[in-house]
Amino acid sequence: MSFGESLVVALICMVIVFIVLAVLFFLISILSKVVGAASGKKSGTEVPGEKETGYSLATDQTAAVKEQADGLVLNNVDERTAAMIMAIVSYETKTPLDQLVFKSISAID
Protein backbone atom coordinates (compact mmCIF):
# COMPACT_ATOMS: atom_id res chain seq x y z
CA MET A 1 0.00 0.00 0.00
CA SER A 2 1.44 3.34 -0.98
CA PHE A 3 1.54 6.50 1.11
CA GLY A 4 -1.36 8.03 -0.84
CA GLU A 5 -3.56 5.00 -0.29
CA SER A 6 -2.71 4.99 3.42
CA LEU A 7 -3.64 8.66 3.63
CA VAL A 8 -7.03 7.99 1.99
CA VAL A 9 -7.72 5.07 4.34
CA ALA A 10 -6.82 7.21 7.38
CA LEU A 11 -9.05 10.04 6.15
CA ILE A 12 -11.98 7.67 5.62
CA CYS A 13 -11.51 6.22 9.12
CA MET A 14 -11.50 9.70 10.66
CA VAL A 15 -14.67 10.65 8.80
CA ILE A 16 -16.38 7.47 10.01
CA VAL A 17 -15.36 8.19 13.61
CA PHE A 18 -16.76 11.75 13.44
CA ILE A 19 -20.01 10.52 11.88
CA VAL A 20 -20.44 7.95 14.66
CA LEU A 21 -19.72 10.61 17.29
CA ALA A 22 -22.33 12.93 15.73
CA VAL A 23 -24.91 10.13 15.69
CA LEU A 24 -24.18 9.33 19.35
CA PHE A 25 -24.55 13.02 20.24
CA PHE A 26 -27.99 13.20 18.63
CA LEU A 27 -29.11 9.90 20.17
CA ILE A 28 -28.08 11.03 23.64
CA SER A 29 -29.82 14.39 23.27
CA ILE A 30 -33.02 12.72 22.03
CA LEU A 31 -32.89 10.18 24.85
CA SER A 32 -32.36 12.97 27.37
CA LYS A 33 -35.45 14.80 26.12
CA VAL A 34 -37.54 11.62 26.16
CA VAL A 35 -36.50 10.73 29.71
CA GLY A 36 -37.02 14.34 30.82
CA ALA A 37 -40.52 14.38 29.34
CA ALA A 38 -41.34 11.02 30.93
CA SER A 39 -40.24 12.20 34.37
CA GLY A 40 -42.02 15.55 33.98
CA LYS A 41 -38.90 17.69 34.27
CA LYS A 42 -37.65 20.35 31.92
CA SER A 43 -34.51 19.52 29.95
CA GLY A 44 -33.10 23.03 30.45
CA THR A 45 -30.79 24.20 33.22
CA GLU A 46 -33.15 26.79 34.69
CA VAL A 47 -33.39 26.65 38.47
CA PRO A 48 -36.90 27.03 39.94
CA GLY A 49 -37.44 30.39 41.59
CA GLU A 50 -34.74 32.16 39.59
CA LYS A 51 -37.16 34.58 37.95
CA GLU A 52 -38.98 35.34 41.20
CA THR A 53 -35.90 36.26 43.23
CA GLY A 54 -33.90 37.91 40.49
CA TYR A 55 -30.77 35.96 41.45
CA SER A 56 -29.07 33.54 39.13
CA LEU A 57 -28.65 30.14 40.80
CA ALA A 58 -26.93 28.08 38.12
CA THR A 59 -24.36 26.01 40.02
CA ASP A 60 -24.81 22.41 41.08
CA GLN A 61 -24.42 23.28 44.75
CA THR A 62 -27.17 25.90 44.72
CA ALA A 63 -29.45 23.47 42.89
CA ALA A 64 -28.80 20.98 45.69
CA VAL A 65 -29.66 23.72 48.20
CA LYS A 66 -33.00 24.25 46.47
CA GLU A 67 -33.75 20.51 46.59
CA GLN A 68 -32.97 20.33 50.31
CA ALA A 69 -35.15 23.33 51.12
CA ASP A 70 -38.32 21.20 51.14
CA GLY A 71 -37.54 19.69 54.56
CA LEU A 72 -35.70 22.72 55.89
CA VAL A 73 -37.21 25.03 58.50
CA LEU A 74 -36.05 28.66 58.28
CA ASN A 75 -36.56 30.78 61.43
CA ASN A 76 -36.16 34.52 60.74
CA VAL A 77 -33.78 33.75 57.85
CA ASP A 78 -34.45 34.43 54.17
CA GLU A 79 -33.64 31.82 51.51
CA ARG A 80 -30.61 33.66 50.14
CA THR A 81 -28.98 33.86 53.58
CA ALA A 82 -29.76 30.20 54.25
CA ALA A 83 -28.15 29.22 50.95
CA MET A 84 -25.04 31.23 51.85
CA ILE A 85 -24.83 29.56 55.26
CA MET A 86 -25.15 26.11 53.70
CA ALA A 87 -22.45 26.90 51.14
CA ILE A 88 -20.10 28.21 53.85
CA VAL A 89 -20.61 25.11 56.03
CA SER A 90 -19.99 22.89 53.01
CA TYR A 91 -16.82 24.78 52.09
CA GLU A 92 -15.39 24.94 55.61
CA THR A 93 -16.03 21.27 56.36
CA LYS A 94 -14.90 20.22 52.87
CA THR A 95 -18.05 18.09 52.62
CA PRO A 96 -20.07 18.04 49.40
CA LEU A 97 -23.36 19.86 49.81
CA ASP A 98 -25.39 16.87 48.70
CA GLN A 99 -24.02 14.88 51.66
CA LEU A 100 -25.10 17.47 54.24
CA VAL A 101 -28.60 17.51 55.75
CA PHE A 102 -29.87 20.76 57.20
CA LYS A 103 -32.98 20.49 59.38
CA SER A 104 -33.34 24.11 60.47
CA ILE A 105 -31.53 27.41 60.27
CA SER A 106 -32.32 30.07 62.86
CA ALA A 107 -31.17 33.65 63.26
CA ILE A 108 -29.55 34.35 66.63
CA ASP A 109 -30.07 37.91 67.82
C-alpha positions in Angstrom: 0.0 0.0 0.0 1.4 3.3 -1.0 1.5 6.5 1.1 -1.4 8.0 -0.8 -3.6 5.0 -0.3 -2.7 5.0 3.4 -3.6 8.7 3.6 -7.0 8.0 2.0 -7.7 5.1 4.3 -6.8 7.2 7.4 -9.1 10.0 6.2 -12.0 7.7 5.6 -11.5 6.2 9.1 -11.5 9.7 10.7 -14.7 10.6 8.8 -16.4 7.5 10.0 -15.4 8.2 13.6 -16.8 11.7 13.4 -20.0 10.5 11.9 -20.4 7.9 14.7 -19.7 10.6 17.3 -22.3 12.9 15.7 -24.9 10.1 15.7 -24.2 9.3 19.3 -24.6 13.0 20.2 -28.0 13.2 18.6 -29.1 9.9 20.2 -28.1 11.0 23.6 -29.8 14.4 23.3 -33.0 12.7 22.0 -32.9 10.2 24.8 -32.4 13.0 27.4 -35.5 14.8 26.1 -37.5 11.6 26.2 -36.5 10.7 29.7 -37.0 14.3 30.8 -40.5 14.4 29.3 -41.3 11.0 30.9 -40.2 12.2 34.4 -42.0 15.5 34.0 -38.9 17.7 34.3 -37.6 20.3 31.9 -34.5 19.5 30.0 -33.1 23.0 30.5 -30.8 24.2 33.2 -33.1 26.8 34.7 -33.4 26.7 38.5 -36.9 27.0 39.9 -37.4 30.4 41.6 -34.7 32.2 39.6 -37.2 34.6 37.9 -39.0 35.3 41.2 -35.9 36.3 43.2 -33.9 37.9 40.5 -30.8 36.0 41.5 -29.1 33.5 39.1 -28.7 30.1 40.8 -26.9 28.1 38.1 -24.4 26.0 40.0 -24.8 22.4 41.1 -24.4 23.3 44.8 -27.2 25.9 44.7 -29.4 23.5 42.9 -28.8 21.0 45.7 -29.7 23.7 48.2 -33.0 24.3 46.5 -33.7 20.5 46.6 -33.0 20.3 50.3 -35.1 23.3 51.1 -38.3 21.2 51.1 -37.5 19.7 54.6 -35.7 22.7 55.9 -37.2 25.0 58.5 -36.1 28.7 58.3 -36.6 30.8 61.4 -36.2 34.5 60.7 -33.8 33.8 57.9 -34.4 34.4 54.2 -33.6 31.8 51.5 -30.6 33.7 50.1 -29.0 33.9 53.6 -29.8 30.2 54.3 -28.1 29.2 50.9 -25.0 31.2 51.8 -24.8 29.6 55.3 -25.2 26.1 53.7 -22.5 26.9 51.1 -20.1 28.2 53.8 -20.6 25.1 56.0 -20.0 22.9 53.0 -16.8 24.8 52.1 -15.4 24.9 55.6 -16.0 21.3 56.4 -14.9 20.2 52.9 -18.0 18.1 52.6 -20.1 18.0 49.4 -23.4 19.9 49.8 -25.4 16.9 48.7 -24.0 14.9 51.7 -25.1 17.5 54.2 -28.6 17.5 55.7 -29.9 20.8 57.2 -33.0 20.5 59.4 -33.3 24.1 60.5 -31.5 27.4 60.3 -32.3 30.1 62.9 -31.2 33.6 63.3 -29.6 34.3 66.6 -30.1 37.9 67.8 
